[in-house]
Amino acid sequence: MSTKVVDRWLDDLPLIAGIGEVVSWCRSRRLEPVLASLAWQPVSTAMARRHGFTANGGPRVGISGLVYDGTVAEHFNEYDKRDRALAFAAERGVPTQRCCAIGDSRSDIPLFSALQTTLALNADTATRKVATTAMTAQDLTEVVPWLQQWERGLD
């Protein structure tokens, strides 16, 4: 499939409301919103481009010319997700105590286990058990009070 066709499809990917507002809120406070995902890189790259996240991770699809060829160029699992997120912070000189994570699935459990402050958002039971906080929301802006509380704890 053409990379351009897939990119156009992904521009219309339905997502939770409020992502742009939360990303803007983070950036206005000099917090870097990073998208660590097990979704194929074209998906996470499209989401990052659309909403202003920094993309970090995800399995890569093979590309021949301008076409996704259906091969796996790089495998990526939940432990890679954790390791890449922690390495990303370390490369920027940010200790894990100054990081938080919001996630919705079991693939977030290793990362949640490595951080002090985590939020299971619209998550399954196993993920909720590992997170420091859990909530259900229809709009991502509902996490801002949680982020504000986390941010106050950084001082």
C-alpha positions as a LaTeX table, in Angstrom:
\begin{tabular}{lrrr}
\hline
Residue & $x$ (\AA) & $y$ (\AA) & $z$ (\AA) \\
\hline
Met1 & 0.00 & 0.00 & 0.00 \\
Ser2 & 1.25 & 3.48 & $-0.80$ \\
Thr3 & 2.60 & 5.36 & 2.21 \\
Lys4 & 0.68 & 8.47 & 1.08 \\
Val5 & $-2.62$ & 6.56 & 0.97 \\
Val6 & $-2.07$ & 5.15 & 4.46 \\
Asp7 & $-1.12$ & 8.60 & 5.76 \\
Arg8 & $-4.41$ & 10.02 & 4.37 \\
Trp9 & $-6.39$ & 7.22 & 6.02 \\
Leu10 & $-4.69$ & 7.87 & 9.34 \\
Asp11 & $-5.51$ & 11.58 & 9.21 \\
Asp12 & $-9.13$ & 10.56 & 9.85 \\
Leu13 & $-8.40$ & 8.04 & 12.62 \\
Pro14 & $-11.05$ & 8.53 & 15.32 \\
Leu15 & $-9.47$ & 9.41 & 18.66 \\
Ile16 & $-10.59$ & 10.61 & 22.06 \\
Ala17 & $-11.54$ & 14.30 & 22.07 \\
Gly18 & $-9.31$ & 16.88 & 23.71 \\
Ile19 & $-5.89$ & 15.61 & 22.64 \\
Gly20 & $-4.82$ & 18.91 & 21.09 \\
Glu21 & $-5.84$ & 20.85 & 24.18 \\
Val22 & $-3.88$ & 18.57 & 26.52 \\
Val23 & $-0.80$ & 18.61 & 24.30 \\
Ser24 & $-1.00$ & 22.43 & 24.21 \\
Trp25 & $-1.42$ & 22.53 & 27.99 \\
Cys26 & 1.72 & 20.41 & 28.40 \\
Arg27 & 3.77 & 22.44 & 25.94 \\
Ser28 & 2.70 & 25.72 & 27.61 \\
Arg29 & 4.32 & 24.38 & 30.79 \\
Arg30 & 7.47 & 23.18 & 29.04 \\
Leu31 & 6.38 & 19.55 & 29.50 \\
Glu32 & 7.07 & 17.32 & 26.53 \\
Pro33 & 4.11 & 15.07 & 25.65 \\
Val34 & 5.62 & 11.89 & 24.23 \\
Leu35 & 3.58 & 9.23 & 22.46 \\
Ala36 & 4.96 & 5.81 & 23.33 \\
Ser37 & 2.85 & 3.27 & 21.51 \\
Leu38 & 2.76 & $-0.32$ & 20.33 \\
Ala39 & 0.83 & 0.85 & 17.28 \\
Trp40 & 2.71 & 0.56 & 14.01 \\
Gln41 & 4.95 & 3.59 & 13.50 \\
Pro42 & 2.81 & 5.01 & 10.68 \\
Val43 & $-0.07$ & 5.20 & 13.18 \\
Ser44 & 1.92 & 6.79 & 16.01 \\
Thr45 & 3.69 & 9.14 & 13.59 \\
Ala46 & 0.34 & 10.27 & 12.18 \\
Met47 & $-1.06$ & 10.85 & 15.67 \\
Ala48 & 2.05 & 12.76 & 16.70 \\
Arg49 & 1.95 & 14.92 & 13.57 \\
Arg50 & $-1.77$ & 15.58 & 13.92 \\
His51 & $-1.66$ & 16.56 & 17.61 \\
Gly52 & 1.89 & 17.74 & 18.34 \\
Phe53 & 3.20 & 14.81 & 20.36 \\
Thr54 & 6.79 & 13.70 & 20.17 \\
Ala55 & 6.61 & 10.18 & 18.68 \\
Asn56 & 8.77 & 7.55 & 20.36 \\
Gly57 & 8.56 & 3.88 & 19.47 \\
Gly58 & 6.32 & 1.39 & 17.83 \\
Pro59 & 7.07 & $-1.46$ & 15.45 \\
Arg60 & 8.20 & $-0.36$ & 12.01 \\
Val61 & 6.66 & $-1.56$ & 8.77 \\
Gly62 & 9.01 & $-2.33$ & 5.89 \\
Ile63 & 9.02 & 0.18 & 3.04 \\
Ser64 & 10.08 & $-0.40$ & $-0.54$ \\
Gly65 & 10.24 & 2.91 & $-2.33$ \\
Leu66 & 7.02 & 4.69 & $-1.35$ \\
Val67 & 5.06 & 1.53 & $-0.53$ \\
Tyr68 & 4.59 & $-0.35$ & 2.72 \\
Asp69 & 5.64 & $-3.84$ & 1.71 \\
Gly70 & 3.97 & $-5.79$ & 4.52 \\
Thr71 & 7.19 & $-6.84$ & 6.24 \\
Val72 & 8.23 & $-6.01$ & 9.77 \\
Ala73 & 11.31 & $-3.78$ & 9.72 \\
Glu74 & 11.54 & $-3.62$ & 13.52 \\
His75 & 9.67 & $-5.56$ & 16.19 \\
Phe76 & 8.57 & $-3.67$ & 19.29 \\
Asn77 & 6.88 & $-4.97$ & 22.45 \\
Glu78 & 5.75 & $-3.62$ & 25.82 \\
Tyr79 & 9.27 & $-3.91$ & 27.26 \\
Asp80 & 10.73 & $-2.03$ & 24.31 \\
Lys81 & 8.06 & 0.60 & 24.91 \\
Arg82 & 9.22 & 0.99 & 28.52 \\
Asp83 & 12.91 & 0.90 & 27.65 \\
Arg84 & 12.58 & 3.40 & 24.81 \\
Ala85 & 10.55 & 5.78 & 27.02 \\
Leu86 & 13.11 & 5.59 & 29.83 \\
Ala87 & 16.00 & 6.03 & 27.38 \\
Phe88 & 14.21 & 9.04 & 25.84 \\
Ala89 & 13.98 & 10.69 & 29.26 \\
Ala90 & 17.59 & 9.84 & 30.11 \\
Glu91 & 18.84 & 11.31 & 26.80 \\
Arg92 & 17.19 & 14.59 & 27.81 \\
Gly93 & 18.55 & 14.47 & 31.36 \\
Val94 & 15.09 & 13.98 & 32.87 \\
Pro95 & 15.04 & 11.62 & 35.88 \\
Thr96 & 12.17 & 9.16 & 36.04 \\
Gln97 & 10.88 & 10.95 & 39.15 \\
Arg98 & 10.01 & 13.86 & 36.84 \\
Cys99 & 8.10 & 11.66 & 34.39 \\
Cys100 & 4.52 & 10.45 & 34.43 \\
Ala101 & 2.63 & 8.17 & 32.08 \\
Ile102 & $-0.96$ & 7.87 & 30.93 \\
Gly103 & $-1.97$ & 4.62 & 29.31 \\
Asp104 & $-4.91$ & 2.42 & 28.53 \\
Ser105 & $-3.68$ & $-1.14$ & 28.10 \\
Arg106 & $-1.55$ & $-3.99$ & 29.36 \\
Ser107 & 1.28 & $-2.82$ & 27.13 \\
Asp108 & 1.64 & 0.09 & 29.58 \\
Ile109 & 2.23 & $-2.13$ & 32.63 \\
Pro110 & 6.06 & $-2.36$ & 32.33 \\
Leu111 & 6.32 & 1.44 & 31.94 \\
Phe112 & 3.85 & 2.01 & 34.79 \\
Ser113 & 5.98 & $-0.27$ & 36.98 \\
Ala114 & 9.05 & 1.89 & 36.28 \\
Leu115 & 7.47 & 5.26 & 37.15 \\
Gln116 & 6.17 & 6.78 & 40.36 \\
Thr117 & 3.13 & 8.53 & 38.86 \\
Thr118 & 0.85 & 6.80 & 36.35 \\
Leu119 & $-2.73$ & 7.09 & 35.17 \\
Ala120 & $-4.74$ & 4.24 & 33.70 \\
Leu121 & $-7.21$ & 5.99 & 31.42 \\
Asn122 & $-10.17$ & 3.99 & 30.11 \\
Ala123 & $-8.00$ & 0.97 & 30.85 \\
Asp124 & $-8.55$ & $-2.71$ & 31.49 \\
Thr125 & $-8.51$ & $-4.13$ & 35.03 \\
Ala126 & $-4.90$ & $-5.36$ & 34.97 \\
Thr127 & $-3.61$ & $-1.95$ & 33.92 \\
Arg128 & $-5.74$ & $-0.16$ & 36.51 \\
Lys129 & $-4.25$ & $-2.35$ & 39.26 \\
Val130 & $-0.69$ & $-1.29$ & 38.41 \\
Ala131 & $-1.37$ & 2.42 & 37.91 \\
Thr132 & $-1.18$ & 4.89 & 40.78 \\
Thr133 & $-4.52$ & 6.39 & 39.63 \\
Ala134 & $-7.28$ & 5.25 & 37.29 \\
Met135 & $-10.13$ & 7.08 & 35.64 \\
Thr136 & $-12.66$ & 6.84 & 32.85 \\
Ala137 & $-13.11$ & 9.84 & 30.56 \\
Gln138 & $-14.82$ & 10.78 & 27.32 \\
Asp139 & $-12.48$ & 13.74 & 26.71 \\
Leu140 & $-8.75$ & 13.81 & 27.36 \\
Thr141 & $-9.02$ & 17.26 & 28.94 \\
Glu142 & $-10.47$ & 15.46 & 31.96 \\
Val143 & $-6.88$ & 14.39 & 32.82 \\
Val144 & $-5.68$ & 18.00 & 33.24 \\
Pro145 & $-6.50$ & 18.16 & 37.00 \\
Trp146 & $-4.47$ & 14.95 & 37.45 \\
Leu147 & $-1.60$ & 16.47 & 35.45 \\
Gln148 & $-1.80$ & 19.68 & 37.52 \\
Gln149 & $-1.54$ & 17.66 & 40.73 \\
Trp150 & 1.45 & 15.74 & 39.30 \\
Glu151 & 3.09 & 19.00 & 38.18 \\
Arg152 & 2.68 & 20.55 & 41.67 \\
Gly153 & 4.50 & 17.53 & 43.10 \\
Leu154 & 7.56 & 18.31 & 40.93 \\
Asp155 & 8.33 & 21.52 & 42.83 \\
\hline
\end{tabular}
